[in-house]
Amino acid sequence: MKGNGVTGNANPLRRVGALFDGARDWWERAKTWQRYLVYLAAIVFALILPAPWIGSFMSPGADWTTVLIYPIGTYILLAVGLNVVVGQAGLLDLGFVAFFAIGGYTLAYFATEHGWSYWPTVVFGIFLAAVSGVILGAPTLRLRGDYLAIVTLGFGEIIRITANNTDEIGGARGIPNIPHPTDMPSIGIEFGVLPAPYYYLMVIAIVLVIIFSVRLQKSRVGRAWAAIREDEDAAELMGVPTFKFKLLAFAIGAMIGGLAGGIYAGKAVFIEPNTFPFILSATILAAVVLGGAGNLPGVMLGAFVIAWLPERFREVDWLKTALGKDPAEYRILLFGGVLVLMMALRPEGLLPSRRRKAELHEGTGGMGTMGAEVAGPDTDVSTTEAAK
């Protein structure tokens, strides 16, 4: 806005956003060999990320490898799964933590009560989470916008309350002594002797899920989801079976949530109902929106930022001096303020896809059936009102 003397170039957040947009545009134009160099660099970076010299800066107040597994790795995996539902299909899901809980409880119950091996139990948890996604979606996906959000929120609370009141799965006491992953001698992997084994297991899971998600996004399924997100009625008139594809999005997102739950339960060794609160669903949704819904690198960046920043400022000397108290008491408040400011000044997210950014500037929320018009920082409100 030039009227108040603040130009786009004078806004630091705009400059940072311009850098992100430039990186996205370069990636879209990059040649194949350039992309493979970036993939190789990312793999090398992931391998050395748990190094102590990195952890001394990234997480001075906590064990860096543990932080990489939870919350960072878990949040990224959950955000990639929720991005399928929210970012690609445009369905607002406020109960995604339910599938995370189903995956975790499946492993905990069958491994401790029936002695099942870790790996097949995780696969079974993924299957049960997918079935739960279909059970939730079949009667509710004819709803849209706020109504769908309320139903999914209720489903997440139903799963938590059911776990809290079912003694067979531990009730409020939870389930302790969850076994770690077993070795796989058939392919020469001894899980227990690997350095930071859960971190590398999480990295492998994230890579597999990314490959799967990218393949879907570029397929006929991904194009159908994009059509549904932008205008469900128009997509249906053009012959897209919208209900079937929305149900598929719910099932695939639930599978990824179940995978994250199985990995987390094996690492945590103990779970209980309060491990899966509603606020976790809201946090993962915030990560998707902050990073740029629909754009996989942006979603991962948003999840990393939301998971890492509170841990980074857990122990900071200058904050202790400025606040006079332990900064851990204020870090969520400060982070929430930064998040609100970010959404006010750059609603499309840190690293949005070109399509989502265009949707926002055209006046739609980029969430399809949510249908709300969003005024960006350069949008004339009177023009938006006139369009209504």
VOGU-3710 file (C-alpha; in Angstrom, 3 decimals, decimal comma):
1> mkgngvtgna> 0,000/0,000/0,000  1,627/3,222/-1,091  -0,759/5,524/0,765  0,867/4,942/4,141  4,404/5,124/2,813  5,003/1,393/3,020  5,816/-0,210/-0,279  6,039/-3,894/-1,047  9,834/-3,679/-1,243  10,023/-1,990/2,169
11> nplrrvgalf> 8,215/-4,848/3,891  10,777/-7,416/5,131  8,195/-10,182/4,994  7,435/-9,336/1,381  11,145/-9,518/0,538  11,421/-12,918/2,207  8,312/-14,012/0,334  9,834/-12,814/-2,925  12,899/-14,970/-2,242  10,694/-18,016/-1,656
21> dgardwwera> 8,716/-17,297/-4,824  11,952/-16,962/-6,768  13,148/-20,338/-5,458  9,831/-21,918/-6,473  9,991/-20,422/-9,961  13,598/-21,618/-10,382  12,567/-25,128/-9,366  9,783/-25,162/-11,939  12,262/-24,195/-14,671  15,120/-26,414/-13,414
31> ktwqrylvyl> 16,494/-29,121/-15,675  16,465/-32,770/-14,679  20,148/-32,886/-13,692  19,697/-29,790/-11,515  16,783/-31,380/-9,700  18,757/-34,563/-9,063  21,599/-32,488/-7,622  19,107/-30,898/-5,235  17,747/-34,354/-4,302  21,280/-35,574/-3,612
41> aaivfalilp> 22,057/-32,518/-1,484  18,826/-33,032/0,468  19,728/-36,679/1,160  23,221/-35,735/2,363  21,759/-32,973/4,542  19,227/-35,398/6,057  22,007/-37,887/6,859  24,142/-35,358/8,721  21,277/-33,408/10,344  21,484/-35,220/13,732
51> apwigsfmsp> 25,132/-34,126/14,132  25,845/-32,566/17,573  27,354/-29,405/16,077  24,046/-28,739/14,312  22,044/-29,575/17,427  24,052/-27,146/19,570  22,510/-24,276/17,593  19,164/-25,733/16,520  18,093/-27,038/19,928  20,364/-25,909/22,777
61> gadwttvliy> 17,785/-26,720/25,450  16,880/-30,277/24,401  18,337/-33,373/22,754  18,436/-32,516/19,040  17,942/-36,073/17,766  14,837/-36,484/19,928  13,462/-33,159/18,686  14,070/-34,273/15,092  11,912/-37,354/15,663  9,206/-35,616/17,687
71> pigtyillav> 7,941/-33,041/17,079  9,742/-32,168/13,813  9,673/-35,473/11,907  6,233/-36,449/13,175  4,768/-33,038/12,333  6,210/-33,164/8,809  4,781/-36,632/8,200  1,364/-35,608/9,549  1,411/-32,367/7,544  2,124/-34,235/4,300
81> glnvvvgqag> -0,868/-36,470/5,053  -3,176/-33,581/5,944  -2,027/-31,730/2,819  -3,636/-34,458/0,715  -6,987/-33,667/2,353  -6,744/-29,897/2,810  -4,209/-28,737/0,247  -4,994/-31,008/-2,683  -8,686/-31,873/-2,254  -9,734/-28,694/-0,408
91> lldlgfvaff> -11,513/-30,473/2,470  -11,214/-28,906/5,918  -10,371/-31,697/8,385  -10,136/-30,684/12,065  -9,947/-34,244/13,398  -6,826/-35,531/11,683  -5,306/-36,477/15,045  -7,838/-39,337/15,177  -5,961/-41,273/12,493  -2,678/-40,579/14,275
101> aiggytlayf> -4,258/-42,098/17,400  -5,619/-45,124/15,534  -2,187/-45,966/14,159  -0,582/-45,565/17,582  -3,183/-47,554/19,492  -3,202/-50,350/16,920  0,504/-50,912/17,417  0,308/-50,505/21,199  -2,618/-52,883/21,713  -1,767/-55,706/19,337
111> atehgwsywp> 1,952/-55,657/20,131  1,531/-55,661/23,917  -1,623/-57,783/24,322  -1,196/-60,252/21,461  2,553/-60,209/20,835  2,366/-59,125/17,211  5,599/-58,129/15,495  6,218/-54,415/14,951  6,283/-54,148/11,156  3,098/-56,073/10,274
121> tvvfgiflaa> 1,294/-54,305/13,120  2,232/-50,898/11,698  0,892/-52,007/8,307  -2,308/-53,194/9,992  -2,581/-49,814/11,748  -2,284/-48,064/8,380  -5,074/-50,269/7,048  -7,340/-49,573/10,048  -6,708/-45,842/9,726  -7,690/-45,964/6,036
131> vsgvilgapt> -10,864/-47,885/6,893  -11,634/-45,295/9,569  -11,187/-42,540/6,991  -13,708/-44,242/4,724  -16,127/-44,789/7,627  -15,869/-41,109/8,549  -16,049/-39,868/4,979  -18,853/-42,026/3,589  -21,704/-40,361/5,521  -20,137/-36,903/5,954
141> lrlrgdylai> -18,402/-35,908/2,716  -21,650/-34,664/1,238  -21,295/-31,837/3,753  -19,175/-28,820/2,919  -17,189/-26,093/4,589  -17,937/-25,418/8,259  -20,279/-28,395/8,564  -17,600/-30,842/7,436  -15,083/-29,196/9,772  -17,413/-29,633/12,763
151> vtlgfgeiir> -18,068/-33,296/11,962  -14,363/-34,111/11,627  -13,615/-32,239/14,853  -16,243/-34,368/16,592  -14,735/-37,560/15,144  -11,340/-36,685/16,584  -12,852/-36,131/20,030  -14,894/-39,346/19,774  -11,722/-41,375/19,194  -9,944/-39,735/22,147
161> itanntdeig> -12,907/-40,121/24,522  -13,472/-43,725/23,422  -9,845/-44,539/24,147  -10,162/-42,811/27,526  -13,180/-44,943/28,504  -12,191/-48,327/27,090  -10,340/-50,428/29,633  -9,444/-53,026/26,998  -6,976/-50,550/25,477  -5,758/-49,113/28,753
171> gargipniph> -8,370/-46,448/29,374  -7,056/-43,284/31,013  -3,968/-45,207/32,193  -2,757/-45,665/28,617  -0,611/-48,496/27,291  3,014/-48,840/28,488  5,882/-51,059/27,331  5,201/-50,702/23,615  7,921/-52,700/21,811  10,502/-51,134/19,562
181> ptdmpsigie> 10,829/-52,148/15,882  12,224/-55,625/15,376  15,297/-56,411/13,295  14,862/-57,545/9,701  17,552/-60,205/9,116  16,097/-61,162/5,741  17,364/-57,863/4,294  20,299/-57,440/6,664  18,915/-54,623/8,853  19,524/-54,702/12,614
191> fgvlpapyyy> 17,375/-51,848/13,843  18,822/-51,668/17,336  22,429/-51,069/16,264  21,741/-48,223/13,825  22,781/-44,728/14,989  19,620/-42,687/15,717  17,463/-45,516/14,298  14,110/-43,783/14,791  15,322/-40,656/13,038  16,336/-42,573/9,928
201> lmviaivlvi> 13,124/-44,610/10,070  11,207/-41,324/10,106  13,257/-40,000/7,164  12,549/-43,150/5,136  8,824/-42,873/5,912  8,744/-39,193/4,901  10,594/-39,897/1,631  8,218/-42,729/0,714  5,177/-40,609/1,523  6,554/-37,679/-0,504
211> ifsvrlqksr> 7,124/-39,903/-3,547  3,616/-41,318/-3,205  2,059/-37,860/-2,771  3,904/-36,342/-5,739  2,915/-39,232/-7,988  -0,711/-38,787/-6,949  -0,627/-35,036/-7,487  0,614/-35,452/-11,063  -1,902/-38,182/-11,871  -5,532/-38,092/-12,922
221> vgrawaaire> -6,431/-38,309/-9,226  -4,460/-35,158/-8,438  -6,116/-33,253/-11,283  -9,533/-34,344/-10,009  -8,654/-33,130/-6,488  -7,547/-29,756/-7,895  -10,833/-29,400/-9,760  -12,801/-30,242/-6,619  -10,803/-27,759/-4,548  -11,340/-24,911/-7,000
231> dedaaelmgv> -15,032/-25,488/-7,737  -16,729/-28,725/-6,716  -19,980/-27,982/-8,550  -18,184/-27,245/-11,812  -16,061/-30,382/-11,411  -19,159/-32,513/-10,948  -20,826/-30,969/-13,990  -17,702/-31,821/-16,017  -18,065/-35,490/-15,092  -15,682/-35,794/-12,125
241> ptfkfkllaf> -17,071/-38,282/-9,555  -16,436/-35,850/-6,705  -17,653/-38,023/-3,837  -15,405/-40,922/-4,837  -12,327/-38,721/-5,088  -13,059/-36,927/-1,814  -13,412/-40,296/-0,094  -10,107/-41,389/-1,618  -8,426/-38,235/-0,271  -9,729/-38,965/3,223
251> aigamiggla> -8,526/-42,568/3,053  -5,028/-41,673/1,802  -4,613/-38,890/4,355  -5,732/-41,294/7,084  -3,178/-43,896/5,958  -0,343/-41,416/6,343  -1,666/-40,377/9,751  -1,786/-44,028/10,816  1,813/-44,541/9,676  2,928/-41,554/11,768
261> ggiyagkavf> 1,058/-42,946/14,773  2,746/-46,343/14,495  6,233/-44,848/14,303  5,533/-42,459/17,177  4,119/-45,167/19,468  7,163/-47,371/18,963  9,465/-44,475/19,839  7,463/-43,160/22,798  7,000/-46,659/24,368  3,919/-45,287/26,161
271> iepntfpfil> 0,735/-43,636/24,868  -2,463/-42,474/26,536  -5,556/-40,558/25,339  -4,161/-37,116/26,151  -1,300/-37,816/23,739  -3,800/-37,072/20,946  -5,578/-33,783/21,779  -7,535/-31,581/19,402  -4,822/-28,929/19,574  -2,510/-31,292/17,679
281> satilaavvl> -4,956/-31,332/14,749  -5,099/-27,538/14,848  -1,294/-27,304/14,974  -0,839/-29,538/11,927  -3,507/-27,575/10,048  -1,663/-24,362/10,958  1,540/-25,901/9,586  -0,165/-26,718/6,270  -1,648/-23,235/5,911  1,503/-21,460/7,100
291> ggagnlpgvm> 3,747/-23,313/4,656  1,386/-23,048/1,691  -1,452/-25,550/1,338  -1,151/-27,675/-1,769  2,590/-27,176/-2,205  4,535/-30,086/-0,703  7,845/-28,262/-0,017  5,885/-25,399/1,549  3,898/-27,737/3,774  7,093/-29,417/4,976
301> lgafviawlp> 8,665/-26,020/5,641  5,620/-24,913/7,618  5,660/-28,100/9,717  9,371/-27,699/10,390  8,952/-24,075/11,486  5,993/-24,789/13,765  7,717/-27,786/15,366  11,183/-26,264/15,678  10,681/-22,656/16,766  9,112/-23,404/20,194
311> erfrevdwlk> 11,957/-25,829/20,926  14,602/-23,373/19,725  13,429/-20,673/22,127  12,941/-22,983/25,081  16,295/-21,924/26,576  17,549/-18,512/25,428  19,560/-16,342/27,815  18,615/-12,966/26,363  14,934/-13,894/26,499  15,300/-14,834/30,159
321> talgkdpaey> 16,833/-11,427/30,843  14,192/-9,551/28,838  11,199/-11,411/30,263  12,538/-11,965/33,762  11,184/-15,523/33,665  11,749/-18,805/31,929  11,006/-18,160/28,217  9,356/-21,582/28,049  6,343/-19,949/29,715  5,987/-17,464/26,857
331> rillfggvlv> 7,288/-19,262/23,787  3,864/-20,508/22,608  2,381/-17,027/23,092  5,195/-15,395/21,127  5,021/-18,022/18,421  1,250/-17,602/18,138  1,672/-13,866/17,663  4,213/-14,412/14,895  1,851/-16,902/13,219  -1,068/-14,435/13,289
341> lmmalrpegl> 1,159/-11,685/11,845  2,345/-14,026/9,126  -1,191/-14,975/8,105  -2,224/-11,315/8,035  0,642/-10,215/5,794  1,138/-13,307/3,624  -2,048/-15,400/3,710  -0,920/-17,694/0,894  1,837/-19,082/3,143  5,616/-19,113/3,138
351> lpsrrrkael> 6,052/-21,192/-0,010  2,736/-21,422/-1,862  2,135/-23,115/-5,148  1,581/-20,780/-8,094  -2,008/-22,012/-8,430  -2,909/-21,387/-4,772  -1,347/-17,930/-4,844  -3,417/-17,079/-7,915  -6,567/-18,378/-6,182  -5,958/-16,103/-3,212
361> hegtggmgtm> -5,308/-13,050/-5,351  -8,484/-13,785/-7,318  -10,405/-13,678/-4,033  -10,997/-17,318/-3,107  -9,598/-19,049/-0,065  -7,939/-21,780/-2,067  -9,827/-24,387/-0,050  -12,536/-25,111/-2,606  -15,692/-25,970/-0,697  -14,741/-23,741/2,224
371> gaevagpdtd> -15,783/-20,986/-0,148  -14,628/-17,984/1,886  -13,261/-14,947/0,130  -9,911/-13,839/1,487  -8,638/-10,293/1,268  -4,879/-10,227/0,769  -2,616/-7,370/1,858  -3,037/-5,619/-1,521  -6,749/-6,339/-1,927  -9,158/-3,410/-1,995
381> vstteaak> -11,853/-4,361/0,519  -14,471/-2,288/-1,297  -13,768/-4,281/-4,466  -14,187/-7,528/-2,561  -17,490/-6,377/-1,112  -18,702/-5,289/-4,530  -17,841/-8,698/-5,937  -20,114/-10,288/-3,372
//
